[in-house]
Amino acid sequence: MSYVSEMTDEVIRNMHMIPAHSIDEAISMAKEQLGRDKVKITAIPDGVSVMIESFDY
């Protein structure tokens, strides 16, 4: 998952996401990772207020 934000790259990586510095960069990264010409985008307004919790199964 790529993340576009003003947060530092280190903070984004610590949240287990890949930093991108623009929407265009994030889209290019997704296309390359998935090997597709088109990708779906999820926008989360005020995303910094969303808490992410991960679990080991």
TORVEXMAR-995766 format. One record per residue: residue in three letters; x, y, z of N, C-alpha, C, O in turn. Coordinates in steps of 0.05 Angstrom, whole numbers, plus 5000, padded with zeros to 4 digits. Layout:
# residues N
  banu   n.u   n.v   n.w  ca.u  ca.v  ca.w   c.u   c.v   c.w   o.u   o.v   o.w
   ALA     X     Y     Z     X     Y     Z     X     Y     Z     X     Y     Z
...
//
This chain:
# residues 57
  banu   n.u   n.v   n.w  ca.u  ca.v  ca.w   c.u   c.v   c.w   o.u   o.v   o.w
   MET  5017  4977  5000  5000  5000  5000  5018  5025  5000  5036  5027  5017
   SER  5013  5042  4982  5027  5068  4981  5012  5089  4996  4987  5087  4999
   TYR  5026  5108  5007  5014  5129  5023  5025  5156  5015  5050  5160  5015
   VAL  5008  5174  5008  5016  5202  5001  5009  5220  5025  4986  5221  5033
   SER  5030  5233  5036  5025  5249  5060  5048  5268  5063  5069  5267  5049
   GLU  5045  5287  5082  5067  5305  5089  5084  5293  5111  5104  5304  5118
   MET  5076  5269  5121  5092  5256  5142  5119  5247  5130  5121  5244  5105
   THR  5139  5243  5147  5165  5234  5137  5163  5205  5126  5145  5190  5134
   ASP  5181  5199  5108  5182  5171  5097  5185  5151  5119  5173  5129  5118
   GLU  5201  5157  5139  5206  5139  5161  5180  5132  5177  5175  5109  5183
   VAL  5165  5152  5182  5139  5148  5197  5121  5130  5180  5108  5112  5191
   ILE  5119  5135  5154  5102  5120  5137  5111  5091  5136  5095  5072  5137
   ARG  5137  5087  5133  5148  5059  5133  5143  5045  5159  5137  5021  5160
   ASN  5144  5059  5182  5139  5047  5208  5109  5039  5210  5103  5022  5227
   MET  5092  5050  5193  5064  5041  5193  5060  5019  5172  5037  5013  5165
   HIS  5082  5008  5162  5081  4986  5143  5068  4994  5116  5054  4978  5104
   MET  5073  5019  5108  5064  5028  5082  5088  5039  5066  5109  5043  5078
   ILE  5084  5043  5041  5105  5053  5023  5100  5082  5018  5079  5090  5008
   PRO  5119  5100  5024  5115  5128  5020  5115  5135  4990  5131  5125  4975
   ALA  5098  5154  4983  5097  5165  4956  5095  5195  4960  5081  5204  4978
   HIS  5108  5210  4943  5108  5239  4946  5087  5254  4930  5085  5279  4931
   SER  5072  5239  4914  5050  5251  4899  5031  5229  4891  5038  5205  4892
   ILE  5007  5236  4883  4987  5217  4874  4998  5203  4849  4995  5178  4846
   ASP  5009  5218  4831  5020  5206  4806  5041  5185  4813  5042  5164  4800
   GLU  5059  5191  4832  5080  5171  4839  5067  5146  4851  5075  5124  4845
   ALA  5047  5149  4868  5033  5126  4881  5019  5109  4859  5020  5085  4861
   ILE  5007  5122  4840  4993  5107  4818  5014  5092  4802  5010  5068  4795
   SER  5036  5105  4795  5057  5091  4780  5068  5067  4795  5073  5046  4784
   MET  5072  5070  4821  5082  5048  4838  5062  5025  4838  5071  5002  4836
   ALA  5037  5031  4841  5016  5010  4842  5015  4995  4815  5014  4971  4815
   LYS  5016  5010  4793  5015  4997  4767  5039  4978  4763  5036  4956  4753
   GLU  5063  4987  4772  5087  4971  4770  5085  4946  4787  5091  4924  4778
   GLN  5076  4950  4812  5074  4927  4831  5054  4906  4821  5059  4882  4824
   LEU  5032  4915  4809  5011  4897  4801  5013  4888  4772  5000  4869  4764
   GLY  5031  4901  4757  5034  4894  4729  5010  4900  4712  5003  4885  4694
   ARG  4996  4922  4719  4971  4930  4705  4974  4958  4694  4990  4974  4703
   ASP  4957  4964  4674  4955  4991  4663  4936  5008  4678  4938  5033  4678
   LYS  4917  4996  4692  4897  5010  4708  4896  4998  4736  4898  4974  4739
   VAL  4892  5015  4756  4890  5006  4784  4867  5021  4797  4858  5041  4788
   LYS  4858  5009  4819  4837  5022  4835  4850  5038  4858  4871  5030  4868
   ILE  4837  5060  4864  4848  5078  4885  4828  5080  4908  4804  5083  4903
   THR  4838  5080  4932  4821  5085  4955  4831  5110  4968  4854  5112  4977
   ALA  4814  5130  4971  4821  5155  4984  4808  5155  5012  4784  5150  5015
   ILE  4824  5161  5032  4814  5162  5059  4818  5191  5069  4840  5198  5078
   PRO  4797  5207  5068  4799  5235  5078  4806  5235  5108  4796  5218  5123
   ASP  4823  5253  5116  4832  5254  5144  4843  5227  5153  4838  5218  5175
   GLY  4858  5215  5135  4869  5188  5140  4886  5186  5165  4889  5165  5176
   VAL  4898  5209  5173  4915  5207  5197  4899  5202  5222  4910  5194  5243
   SER  4873  5205  5221  4856  5200  5245  4846  5171  5244  4831  5163  5262
   VAL  4853  5155  5224  4845  5127  5222  4867  5110  5235  4890  5112  5228
   MET  4859  5094  5254  4878  5076  5268  4879  5050  5254  4859  5038  5247
   ILE  4903  5040  5249  4907  5015  5236  4919  4996  5256  4938  5002  5270
   GLU  4907  4972  5258  4917  4952  5277  4923  4927  5261  4906  4918  5245
   SER  4946  4915  5265  4953  4891  5251  4953  4867  5270  4958  4870  5294
   PHE  4947  4844  5259  4946  4820  5275  4963  4799  5261  4965  4798  5237
   ASP  4975  4782  5277  4990  4759  5267  4972  4735  5269  4961  4729  5291
   TYR  4968  4720  5247  4952  4696  5248  4968  4672  5241  4958  4650  5240
//
